[in-house]
């Protein structure tokens, strides 16, 4: 398994758990996590992981954690160019 940058290692573990459990357990996991993030991670195949997940996950986490977003008290929006 290759080393992944940023938040991707945690996300890979979460995706592994999601793929290994039954649907009843999946519902419990989804209740304690960000549902949209879990749904994003669930269909990612292992061979696609290094290309798809690290960049997008870092954008999401860094954007949600930005000082401007916290001060504004609202959801982060991404601006184009």
N, CA, C and O atoms as a CHARMM CRD file, in Angstrom:
* protein
*
  324
    1    1 UNK  N      0.84500  -1.17000   0.00000 PROA 1      0.00000
    2    1 UNK  CA     0.00000   0.00000   0.00000 PROA 1      0.00000
    3    1 UNK  C      0.89600   1.24100   0.00000 PROA 1      0.00000
    4    1 UNK  O      1.80700   1.35500   0.81900 PROA 1      0.00000
    5    2 UNK  N      0.62800   2.17800  -0.93300 PROA 2      0.00000
    6    2 UNK  CA     1.44500   3.38100  -1.03500 PROA 2      0.00000
    7    2 UNK  C      1.06500   4.39300   0.04200 PROA 2      0.00000
    8    2 UNK  O     -0.05800   4.39900   0.54400 PROA 2      0.00000
    9    3 UNK  N      2.03100   5.24900   0.38400 PROA 3      0.00000
   10    3 UNK  CA     1.76600   6.31100   1.35000 PROA 3      0.00000
   11    3 UNK  C      0.87000   7.35300   0.69100 PROA 3      0.00000
   12    3 UNK  O      1.07300   7.70900  -0.47000 PROA 3      0.00000
   13    4 UNK  N     -0.10500   7.83200   1.42400 PROA 4      0.00000
   14    4 UNK  CA    -1.04000   8.81400   0.89000 PROA 4      0.00000
   15    4 UNK  C     -0.88600  10.13200   1.63500 PROA 4      0.00000
   16    4 UNK  O     -0.63200  10.13800   2.83900 PROA 4      0.00000
   17    5 UNK  N     -1.03800  11.24700   0.92700 PROA 5      0.00000
   18    5 UNK  CA    -0.87500  12.55100   1.55900 PROA 5      0.00000
   19    5 UNK  C     -2.11300  12.98700   2.33200 PROA 5      0.00000
   20    5 UNK  O     -3.20600  12.46100   2.11800 PROA 5      0.00000
   21    6 UNK  N     -1.93700  13.93900   3.22300 PROA 6      0.00000
   22    6 UNK  CA    -3.04400  14.62200   3.88600 PROA 6      0.00000
   23    6 UNK  C     -3.96800  13.71200   4.66500 PROA 6      0.00000
   24    6 UNK  O     -3.52500  12.88800   5.46500 PROA 6      0.00000
   25    7 UNK  N     -5.24300  13.87000   4.42300 PROA 7      0.00000
   26    7 UNK  CA    -6.29100  13.16200   5.15300 PROA 7      0.00000
   27    7 UNK  C     -6.65000  11.81500   4.54400 PROA 7      0.00000
   28    7 UNK  O     -7.50600  11.10400   5.07100 PROA 7      0.00000
   29    8 UNK  N     -6.01400  11.46300   3.45600 PROA 8      0.00000
   30    8 UNK  CA    -6.36600  10.23900   2.73800 PROA 8      0.00000
   31    8 UNK  C     -6.16600   8.95800   3.55000 PROA 8      0.00000
   32    8 UNK  O     -6.97400   8.04000   3.40400 PROA 8      0.00000
   33    9 UNK  N     -5.13400   8.84000   4.40100 PROA 9      0.00000
   34    9 UNK  CA    -5.00000   7.58400   5.15900 PROA 9      0.00000
   35    9 UNK  C     -6.21600   7.28300   6.03900 PROA 9      0.00000
   36    9 UNK  O     -6.67900   6.14300   6.08800 PROA 9      0.00000
   37   10 UNK  N     -6.72900   8.29400   6.72800 PROA 10     0.00000
   38   10 UNK  CA    -7.93000   8.08600   7.54700 PROA 10     0.00000
   39   10 UNK  C     -9.10700   7.67800   6.67200 PROA 10     0.00000
   40   10 UNK  O     -9.86000   6.76500   7.01300 PROA 10     0.00000
   41   11 UNK  N     -9.25900   8.35700   5.55100 PROA 11     0.00000
   42   11 UNK  CA   -10.37100   8.06000   4.65600 PROA 11     0.00000
   43   11 UNK  C    -10.28000   6.64200   4.11200 PROA 11     0.00000
   44   11 UNK  O    -11.30200   5.98000   3.93400 PROA 11     0.00000
   45   12 UNK  N     -9.06800   6.17000   3.84600 PROA 12     0.00000
   46   12 UNK  CA    -8.90500   4.80200   3.34100 PROA 12     0.00000
   47   12 UNK  C     -9.35100   3.79300   4.39500 PROA 12     0.00000
   48   12 UNK  O     -9.99800   2.80000   4.06500 PROA 12     0.00000
   49   13 UNK  N     -9.01400   4.03500   5.64600 PROA 13     0.00000
   50   13 UNK  CA    -9.44800   3.14100   6.72100 PROA 13     0.00000
   51   13 UNK  C    -10.97200   3.14900   6.81100 PROA 13     0.00000
   52   13 UNK  O    -11.59600   2.09300   6.91500 PROA 13     0.00000
   53   14 UNK  N    -11.56400   4.33000   6.77300 PROA 14     0.00000
   54   14 UNK  CA   -13.01600   4.44600   6.85100 PROA 14     0.00000
   55   14 UNK  C    -13.67700   3.69800   5.69000 PROA 14     0.00000
   56   14 UNK  O    -14.66200   2.98700   5.89100 PROA 14     0.00000
   57   15 UNK  N    -13.14800   3.85300   4.49800 PROA 15     0.00000
   58   15 UNK  CA   -13.70800   3.16400   3.33600 PROA 15     0.00000
   59   15 UNK  C    -13.56300   1.65300   3.47100 PROA 15     0.00000
   60   15 UNK  O    -14.45500   0.90800   3.06500 PROA 15     0.00000
   61   16 UNK  N    -12.44800   1.19400   4.03800 PROA 16     0.00000
   62   16 UNK  CA   -12.25700  -0.23600   4.26200 PROA 16     0.00000
   63   16 UNK  C    -13.28300  -0.80000   5.22400 PROA 16     0.00000
   64   16 UNK  O    -13.80400  -1.89700   5.02000 PROA 16     0.00000
   65   17 UNK  N    -13.56900  -0.05000   6.26600 PROA 17     0.00000
   66   17 UNK  CA   -14.59200  -0.47000   7.22300 PROA 17     0.00000
   67   17 UNK  C    -15.95000  -0.52600   6.54000 PROA 17     0.00000
   68   17 UNK  O    -16.70300  -1.48500   6.71000 PROA 17     0.00000
   69   18 UNK  N    -16.25700   0.51000   5.76400 PROA 18     0.00000
   70   18 UNK  CA   -17.54100   0.56400   5.07000 PROA 18     0.00000
   71   18 UNK  C    -17.71600  -0.64800   4.15700 PROA 18     0.00000
   72   18 UNK  O    -18.78900  -1.25100   4.12400 PROA 18     0.00000
   73   19 UNK  N    -16.67500  -1.00200   3.42500 PROA 19     0.00000
   74   19 UNK  CA   -16.79700  -2.10900   2.47600 PROA 19     0.00000
   75   19 UNK  C    -16.84400  -3.47200   3.15700 PROA 19     0.00000
   76   19 UNK  O    -17.27500  -4.45200   2.54800 PROA 19     0.00000
   77   20 UNK  N    -16.40700  -3.54600   4.40500 PROA 20     0.00000
   78   20 UNK  CA   -16.32600  -4.83400   5.08200 PROA 20     0.00000
   79   20 UNK  C    -17.55100  -5.17800   5.93000 PROA 20     0.00000
   80   20 UNK  O    -17.71200  -6.32600   6.34500 PROA 20     0.00000
   81   21 UNK  N    -18.39400  -4.21800   6.18400 PROA 21     0.00000
   82   21 UNK  CA   -19.49300  -4.47800   7.11100 PROA 21     0.00000
   83   21 UNK  C    -20.81100  -4.72900   6.38700 PROA 21     0.00000
   84   21 UNK  O    -20.97900  -4.38900   5.21600 PROA 21     0.00000
   85   22 UNK  N    -21.72000  -5.32200   7.10800 PROA 22     0.00000
   86   22 UNK  CA   -23.05300  -5.57100   6.57400 PROA 22     0.00000
   87   22 UNK  C    -23.86400  -4.27900   6.57600 PROA 22     0.00000
   88   22 UNK  O    -23.48300  -3.30200   7.22100 PROA 22     0.00000
   89   23 UNK  N    -24.96100  -4.27700   5.86800 PROA 23     0.00000
   90   23 UNK  CA   -25.76800  -3.06100   5.73400 PROA 23     0.00000
   91   23 UNK  C    -26.30200  -2.55900   7.07000 PROA 23     0.00000
   92   23 UNK  O    -26.44800  -1.35000   7.25200 PROA 23     0.00000
   93   24 UNK  N    -26.59500  -3.44800   7.99800 PROA 24     0.00000
   94   24 UNK  CA   -27.08700  -2.99600   9.30200 PROA 24     0.00000
   95   24 UNK  C    -26.01900  -2.20800  10.05100 PROA 24     0.00000
   96   24 UNK  O    -26.32300  -1.22100  10.72100 PROA 24     0.00000
   97   25 UNK  N    -24.78300  -2.64100   9.93800 PROA 25     0.00000
   98   25 UNK  CA   -23.67800  -1.92600  10.57300 PROA 25     0.00000
   99   25 UNK  C    -23.38900  -0.64200   9.80700 PROA 25     0.00000
  100   25 UNK  O    -23.05200   0.38000  10.40600 PROA 25     0.00000
  101   26 UNK  N    -23.52000  -0.69300   8.47600 PROA 26     0.00000
  102   26 UNK  CA   -23.31100   0.49800   7.65100 PROA 26     0.00000
  103   26 UNK  C    -24.22200   1.63500   8.10700 PROA 26     0.00000
  104   26 UNK  O    -23.78700   2.78500   8.16900 PROA 26     0.00000
  105   27 UNK  N    -25.48100   1.33000   8.42700 PROA 27     0.00000
  106   27 UNK  CA   -26.41500   2.36100   8.88000 PROA 27     0.00000
  107   27 UNK  C    -25.92100   3.01100  10.16600 PROA 27     0.00000
  108   27 UNK  O    -26.04800   4.22300  10.33500 PROA 27     0.00000
  109   28 UNK  N    -25.36800   2.22900  11.05800 PROA 28     0.00000
  110   28 UNK  CA   -24.82500   2.76000  12.31400 PROA 28     0.00000
  111   28 UNK  C    -23.60500   3.64100  12.05900 PROA 28     0.00000
  112   28 UNK  O    -23.47200   4.70100  12.66900 PROA 28     0.00000
  113   29 UNK  N    -22.72200   3.21800  11.17300 PROA 29     0.00000
  114   29 UNK  CA   -21.54800   4.02800  10.83300 PROA 29     0.00000
  115   29 UNK  C    -21.98700   5.34500  10.20200 PROA 29     0.00000
  116   29 UNK  O    -21.46900   6.40700  10.54800 PROA 29     0.00000
  117   30 UNK  N    -22.93200   5.27600   9.28900 PROA 30     0.00000
  118   30 UNK  CA   -23.40800   6.48000   8.60400 PROA 30     0.00000
  119   30 UNK  C    -24.03600   7.46500   9.57700 PROA 30     0.00000
  120   30 UNK  O    -23.98000   8.67500   9.35700 PROA 30     0.00000
  121   31 UNK  N    -24.63000   6.96100  10.64600 PROA 31     0.00000
  122   31 UNK  CA   -25.25400   7.83900  11.62900 PROA 31     0.00000
  123   31 UNK  C    -24.22700   8.64400  12.41600 PROA 31     0.00000
  124   31 UNK  O    -24.57000   9.66200  13.01600 PROA 31     0.00000
  125   32 UNK  N    -22.97700   8.20300  12.42100 PROA 32     0.00000
  126   32 UNK  CA   -21.93900   8.86400  13.20600 PROA 32     0.00000
  127   32 UNK  C    -20.86400   9.50200  12.34000 PROA 32     0.00000
  128   32 UNK  O    -19.74400   9.71500  12.80600 PROA 32     0.00000
  129   33 UNK  N    -21.17400   9.80300  11.12100 PROA 33     0.00000
  130   33 UNK  CA   -20.17100  10.37000  10.22600 PROA 33     0.00000
  131   33 UNK  C    -20.85000  11.32700   9.26500 PROA 33     0.00000
  132   33 UNK  O    -22.07000  11.49000   9.29000 PROA 33     0.00000
  133   34 UNK  N    -20.06400  11.94900   8.43100 PROA 34     0.00000
  134   34 UNK  CA   -20.60600  12.83500   7.40500 PROA 34     0.00000
  135   34 UNK  C    -21.11600  11.95700   6.27200 PROA 34     0.00000
  136   34 UNK  O    -20.32500  11.36700   5.53700 PROA 34     0.00000
  137   35 UNK  N    -22.41800  11.87000   6.13100 PROA 35     0.00000
  138   35 UNK  CA   -23.01400  10.95000   5.15900 PROA 35     0.00000
  139   35 UNK  C    -22.51800  11.17800   3.74500 PROA 35     0.00000
  140   35 UNK  O    -22.22500  10.21500   3.03600 PROA 35     0.00000
  141   36 UNK  N    -22.41700  12.42700   3.31900 PROA 36     0.00000
  142   36 UNK  CA   -21.96500  12.67700   1.95400 PROA 36     0.00000
  143   36 UNK  C    -20.53900  12.18800   1.75300 PROA 36     0.00000
  144   36 UNK  O    -20.21100  11.65100   0.69500 PROA 36     0.00000
  145   37 UNK  N    -19.69000  12.36900   2.75600 PROA 37     0.00000
  146   37 UNK  CA   -18.31800  11.88000   2.64300 PROA 37     0.00000
  147   37 UNK  C    -18.30700  10.36000   2.55000 PROA 37     0.00000
  148   37 UNK  O    -17.57700   9.79500   1.73600 PROA 37     0.00000
  149   38 UNK  N    -19.10100   9.70000   3.36800 PROA 38     0.00000
  150   38 UNK  CA   -19.15800   8.23900   3.32800 PROA 38     0.00000
  151   38 UNK  C    -19.65400   7.74200   1.98200 PROA 38     0.00000
  152   38 UNK  O    -19.13100   6.76300   1.44900 PROA 38     0.00000
  153   39 UNK  N    -20.65900   8.40800   1.43000 PROA 39     0.00000
  154   39 UNK  CA   -21.16600   7.99600   0.12200 PROA 39     0.00000
  155   39 UNK  C    -20.14900   8.25400  -0.97100 PROA 39     0.00000
  156   39 UNK  O    -20.10700   7.52500  -1.96200 PROA 39     0.00000
  157   40 UNK  N    -19.32600   9.28300  -0.80500 PROA 40     0.00000
  158   40 UNK  CA   -18.25700   9.53400  -1.77100 PROA 40     0.00000
  159   40 UNK  C    -17.21600   8.42300  -1.71400 PROA 40     0.00000
  160   40 UNK  O    -16.72200   7.97900  -2.75000 PROA 40     0.00000
  161   41 UNK  N    -16.88300   7.97400  -0.51100 PROA 41     0.00000
  162   41 UNK  CA   -15.82000   6.98400  -0.33700 PROA 41     0.00000
  163   41 UNK  C    -16.25700   5.56800  -0.70500 PROA 41     0.00000
  164   41 UNK  O    -15.44300   4.77700  -1.18200 PROA 41     0.00000
  165   42 UNK  N    -17.51200   5.24300  -0.49300 PROA 42     0.00000
  166   42 UNK  CA   -17.97000   3.86400  -0.65000 PROA 42     0.00000
  167   42 UNK  C    -17.68600   3.25600  -2.02100 PROA 42     0.00000
  168   42 UNK  O    -17.25100   2.10500  -2.07100 PROA 42     0.00000
  169   43 UNK  N    -17.90600   3.95900  -3.14200 PROA 43     0.00000
  170   43 UNK  CA   -17.70900   3.31200  -4.44100 PROA 43     0.00000
  171   43 UNK  C    -16.27800   3.33700  -4.97100 PROA 43     0.00000
  172   43 UNK  O    -16.02200   2.81500  -6.05700 PROA 43     0.00000
  173   44 UNK  N    -15.34600   3.92600  -4.24000 PROA 44     0.00000
  174   44 UNK  CA   -13.97900   4.04300  -4.75000 PROA 44     0.00000
  175   44 UNK  C    -13.29200   2.68500  -4.69900 PROA 44     0.00000
  176   44 UNK  O    -13.19000   2.06700  -3.63900 PROA 44     0.00000
  177   45 UNK  N    -12.82700   2.23300  -5.84500 PROA 45     0.00000
  178   45 UNK  CA   -12.11800   0.95700  -5.93100 PROA 45     0.00000
  179   45 UNK  C    -10.68200   1.15700  -5.44900 PROA 45     0.00000
  180   45 UNK  O    -10.12100   2.24100  -5.61200 PROA 45     0.00000
  181   46 UNK  N    -10.08100   0.12000  -4.85800 PROA 46     0.00000
  182   46 UNK  CA    -8.71800   0.26100  -4.34000 PROA 46     0.00000
  183   46 UNK  C     -7.72100   0.78700  -5.37200 PROA 46     0.00000
  184   46 UNK  O     -6.84500   1.58200  -5.03200 PROA 46     0.00000
  185   47 UNK  N     -7.84400   0.35700  -6.62300 PROA 47     0.00000
  186   47 UNK  CA    -6.88500   0.80000  -7.63700 PROA 47     0.00000
  187   47 UNK  C     -7.09600   2.26100  -8.05100 PROA 47     0.00000
  188   47 UNK  O     -6.21700   2.85600  -8.67400 PROA 47     0.00000
  189   48 UNK  N     -8.25000   2.84400  -7.71100 PROA 48     0.00000
  190   48 UNK  CA    -8.52600   4.24700  -8.02800 PROA 48     0.00000
  191   48 UNK  C     -8.20100   5.18400  -6.86900 PROA 48     0.00000
  192   48 UNK  O     -8.18300   6.40400  -7.03500 PROA 48     0.00000
  193   49 UNK  N     -7.94600   4.61100  -5.70000 PROA 49     0.00000
  194   49 UNK  CA    -7.84900   5.40300  -4.47900 PROA 49     0.00000
  195   49 UNK  C     -6.82000   6.53100  -4.57200 PROA 49     0.00000
  196   49 UNK  O     -7.14200   7.68500  -4.29100 PROA 49     0.00000
  197   50 UNK  N     -5.60800   6.21200  -4.95600 PROA 50     0.00000
  198   50 UNK  CA    -4.53100   7.21100  -4.96500 PROA 50     0.00000
  199   50 UNK  C     -4.82400   8.37100  -5.91100 PROA 50     0.00000
  200   50 UNK  O     -4.37700   9.49100  -5.66300 PROA 50     0.00000
  201   51 UNK  N     -5.56100   8.12600  -6.98200 PROA 51     0.00000
  202   51 UNK  CA    -5.88000   9.19500  -7.93100 PROA 51     0.00000
  203   51 UNK  C     -7.09400  10.01600  -7.51900 PROA 51     0.00000
  204   51 UNK  O     -7.09000  11.23500  -7.68800 PROA 51     0.00000
  205   52 UNK  N     -8.12400   9.38800  -6.98800 PROA 52     0.00000
  206   52 UNK  CA    -9.39300  10.07800  -6.73400 PROA 52     0.00000
  207   52 UNK  C     -9.48200  10.75600  -5.38400 PROA 52     0.00000
  208   52 UNK  O     -9.98200  11.87700  -5.29200 PROA 52     0.00000
  209   53 UNK  N     -9.01300  10.10900  -4.34300 PROA 53     0.00000
  210   53 UNK  CA    -9.36100  10.54900  -3.00200 PROA 53     0.00000
  211   53 UNK  C     -8.48800  11.66200  -2.41100 PROA 53     0.00000
  212   53 UNK  O     -9.04900  12.64700  -1.93100 PROA 53     0.00000
  213   54 UNK  N     -7.17500  11.57100  -2.41500 PROA 54     0.00000
  214   54 UNK  CA    -6.38700  12.55100  -1.65500 PROA 54     0.00000
  215   54 UNK  C     -6.64600  14.01200  -2.00800 PROA 54     0.00000
  216   54 UNK  O     -6.82700  14.83800  -1.11400 PROA 54     0.00000
  217   55 UNK  N     -6.66600  14.33700  -3.28300 PROA 55     0.00000
  218   55 UNK  CA    -6.84600  15.75200  -3.65700 PROA 55     0.00000
  219   55 UNK  C     -8.21900  16.27200  -3.25800 PROA 55     0.00000
  220   55 UNK  O     -8.32200  17.34000  -2.65300 PROA 55     0.00000
  221   56 UNK  N     -9.26000  15.54300  -3.58300 PROA 56     0.00000
  222   56 UNK  CA   -10.60700  15.99800  -3.26300 PROA 56     0.00000
  223   56 UNK  C    -10.82400  16.06300  -1.75700 PROA 56     0.00000
  224   56 UNK  O    -11.42400  17.01300  -1.25600 PROA 56     0.00000
  225   57 UNK  N    -10.34700  15.07300  -1.04600 PROA 57     0.00000
  226   57 UNK  CA   -10.51200  15.05500   0.39800 PROA 57     0.00000
  227   57 UNK  C     -9.79200  16.22700   1.04600 PROA 57     0.00000
  228   57 UNK  O    -10.32900  16.84800   1.96300 PROA 57     0.00000
  229   58 UNK  N     -8.59400  16.53600   0.58900 PROA 58     0.00000
  230   58 UNK  CA    -7.87200  17.68500   1.13300 PROA 58     0.00000
  231   58 UNK  C     -8.60100  18.99300   0.84800 PROA 58     0.00000
  232   58 UNK  O     -8.65200  19.87300   1.70600 PROA 58     0.00000
  233   59 UNK  N     -9.16300  19.12700  -0.34300 PROA 59     0.00000
  234   59 UNK  CA    -9.93700  20.33200  -0.66500 PROA 59     0.00000
  235   59 UNK  C    -11.13100  20.45400   0.28000 PROA 59     0.00000
  236   59 UNK  O    -11.39700  21.53300   0.80900 PROA 59     0.00000
  237   60 UNK  N    -11.84300  19.36500   0.48900 PROA 60     0.00000
  238   60 UNK  CA   -13.00700  19.39000   1.37300 PROA 60     0.00000
  239   60 UNK  C    -12.62600  19.73500   2.80400 PROA 60     0.00000
  240   60 UNK  O    -13.20900  20.63900   3.40400 PROA 60     0.00000
  241   61 UNK  N    -11.65800  19.02600   3.34800 PROA 61     0.00000
  242   61 UNK  CA   -11.28300  19.22400   4.74500 PROA 61     0.00000
  243   61 UNK  C    -10.66100  20.59800   4.95300 PROA 61     0.00000
  244   61 UNK  O    -10.99400  21.28000   5.92200 PROA 61     0.00000
  245   62 UNK  N     -9.77400  21.01400   4.07400 PROA 62     0.00000
  246   62 UNK  CA    -9.14600  22.32400   4.21900 PROA 62     0.00000
  247   62 UNK  C    -10.16000  23.44500   4.04600 PROA 62     0.00000
  248   62 UNK  O    -10.09600  24.45400   4.74800 PROA 62     0.00000
  249   63 UNK  N    -11.08900  23.27700   3.12300 PROA 63     0.00000
  250   63 UNK  CA   -12.12200  24.29200   2.91900 PROA 63     0.00000
  251   63 UNK  C    -13.05600  24.41000   4.10500 PROA 63     0.00000
  252   63 UNK  O    -13.39400  25.51700   4.52400 PROA 63     0.00000
  253   64 UNK  N    -13.47200  23.28600   4.64800 PROA 64     0.00000
  254   64 UNK  CA   -14.36700  23.30600   5.79800 PROA 64     0.00000
  255   64 UNK  C    -13.67900  23.84000   7.03900 PROA 64     0.00000
  256   64 UNK  O    -14.33000  24.39800   7.92200 PROA 64     0.00000
  257   65 UNK  N    -12.37600  23.67300   7.11300 PROA 65     0.00000
  258   65 UNK  CA   -11.64100  24.11700   8.28500 PROA 65     0.00000
  259   65 UNK  C    -11.03300  25.49500   8.16000 PROA 65     0.00000
  260   65 UNK  O    -10.31000  25.92700   9.05700 PROA 65     0.00000
  261   66 UNK  N    -11.30400  26.20000   7.07200 PROA 66     0.00000
  262   66 UNK  CA   -10.67500  27.50300   6.87200 PROA 66     0.00000
  263   66 UNK  C    -11.18000  28.51400   7.89300 PROA 66     0.00000
  264   66 UNK  O    -12.31900  28.43000   8.35100 PROA 66     0.00000
  265   67 UNK  N    -10.32700  29.46400   8.24500 PROA 67     0.00000
  266   67 UNK  CA   -10.68700  30.51100   9.20000 PROA 67     0.00000
  267   67 UNK  C    -11.87200  31.32600   8.71100 PROA 67     0.00000
  268   67 UNK  O    -12.75800  31.65900   9.49800 PROA 67     0.00000
  269   68 UNK  N    -11.90200  31.65200   7.43000 PROA 68     0.00000
  270   68 UNK  CA   -12.99900  32.44600   6.88000 PROA 68     0.00000
  271   68 UNK  C    -14.33400  31.72900   7.04100 PROA 68     0.00000
  272   68 UNK  O    -15.33800  32.35600   7.38000 PROA 68     0.00000
  273   69 UNK  N    -14.35400  30.43000   6.80200 PROA 69     0.00000
  274   69 UNK  CA   -15.59800  29.66400   6.92300 PROA 69     0.00000
  275   69 UNK  C    -16.06500  29.61700   8.37000 PROA 69     0.00000
  276   69 UNK  O    -17.26000  29.74600   8.63800 PROA 69     0.00000
  277   70 UNK  N    -15.14000  29.43300   9.30600 PROA 70     0.00000
  278   70 UNK  CA   -15.51800  29.38900  10.71900 PROA 70     0.00000
  279   70 UNK  C    -16.03800  30.74200  11.18800 PROA 70     0.00000
  280   70 UNK  O    -17.04400  30.80900  11.89500 PROA 70     0.00000
  281   71 UNK  N    -15.36200  31.82000  10.80100 PROA 71     0.00000
  282   71 UNK  CA   -15.79900  33.15900  11.21000 PROA 71     0.00000
  283   71 UNK  C    -17.16200  33.49900  10.62900 PROA 71     0.00000
  284   71 UNK  O    -17.98600  34.12500  11.29500 PROA 71     0.00000
  285   72 UNK  N    -17.39700  33.09700   9.41100 PROA 72     0.00000
  286   72 UNK  CA   -18.66500  33.41000   8.75300 PROA 72     0.00000
  287   72 UNK  C    -19.81100  32.58800   9.32800 PROA 72     0.00000
  288   72 UNK  O    -20.97400  32.97200   9.20800 PROA 72     0.00000
  289   73 UNK  N    -19.48800  31.46200   9.94900 PROA 73     0.00000
  290   73 UNK  CA   -20.51100  30.61400  10.54300 PROA 73     0.00000
  291   73 UNK  C    -21.44500  29.99100   9.52400 PROA 73     0.00000
  292   73 UNK  O    -22.61500  29.74200   9.81700 PROA 73     0.00000
  293   74 UNK  N    -20.94700  29.74400   8.36100 PROA 74     0.00000
  294   74 UNK  CA   -21.76900  29.13600   7.31500 PROA 74     0.00000
  295   74 UNK  C    -20.95300  28.07300   6.59600 PROA 74     0.00000
  296   74 UNK  O    -19.75400  27.91800   6.82700 PROA 74     0.00000
  297   75 UNK  N    -21.62700  27.35600   5.73000 PROA 75     0.00000
  298   75 UNK  CA   -20.93900  26.33700   4.93900 PROA 75     0.00000
  299   75 UNK  C    -19.97900  26.99700   3.97400 PROA 75     0.00000
  300   75 UNK  O    -20.22200  28.09300   3.46900 PROA 75     0.00000
  301   76 UNK  N    -18.91100  26.31900   3.73900 PROA 76     0.00000
  302   76 UNK  CA   -17.91600  26.80700   2.78900 PROA 76     0.00000
  303   76 UNK  C    -18.45400  26.68300   1.37000 PROA 76     0.00000
  304   76 UNK  O    -19.08900  25.68400   1.03100 PROA 76     0.00000
  305   77 UNK  N    -18.20900  27.67300   0.55600 PROA 77     0.00000
  306   77 UNK  CA   -18.54300  27.57400  -0.85700 PROA 77     0.00000
  307   77 UNK  C    -17.26400  27.74000  -1.64500 PROA 77     0.00000
  308   77 UNK  O    -16.38100  28.50400  -1.25500 PROA 77     0.00000
  309   78 UNK  N    -17.16400  27.04800  -2.72600 PROA 78     0.00000
  310   78 UNK  CA   -15.96700  27.11500  -3.54600 PROA 78     0.00000
  311   78 UNK  C    -16.20000  28.10500  -4.66600 PROA 78     0.00000
  312   78 UNK  O    -17.21100  28.04300  -5.36500 PROA 78     0.00000
  313   79 UNK  N    -15.26100  29.01500  -4.83200 PROA 79     0.00000
  314   79 UNK  CA   -15.36300  30.04200  -5.86500 PROA 79     0.00000
  315   79 UNK  C    -14.58800  29.61700  -7.08700 PROA 79     0.00000
  316   79 UNK  O    -13.52200  29.01000  -6.98700 PROA 79     0.00000
  317   80 UNK  N    -15.12800  29.93800  -8.22600 PROA 80     0.00000
  318   80 UNK  CA   -14.42200  29.64400  -9.47700 PROA 80     0.00000
  319   80 UNK  C    -13.51300  30.80700  -9.82000 PROA 80     0.00000
  320   80 UNK  O    -13.84600  31.97400  -9.61700 PROA 80     0.00000
  321   81 UNK  N    -12.32100  30.43500 -10.36300 PROA 81     0.00000
  322   81 UNK  CA   -11.32000  31.30600 -10.90100 PROA 81     0.00000
  323   81 UNK  C    -11.30100  32.67600 -10.46500 PROA 81     0.00000
  324   81 UNK  O    -10.45400  33.45200 -10.90700 PROA 81     0.00000
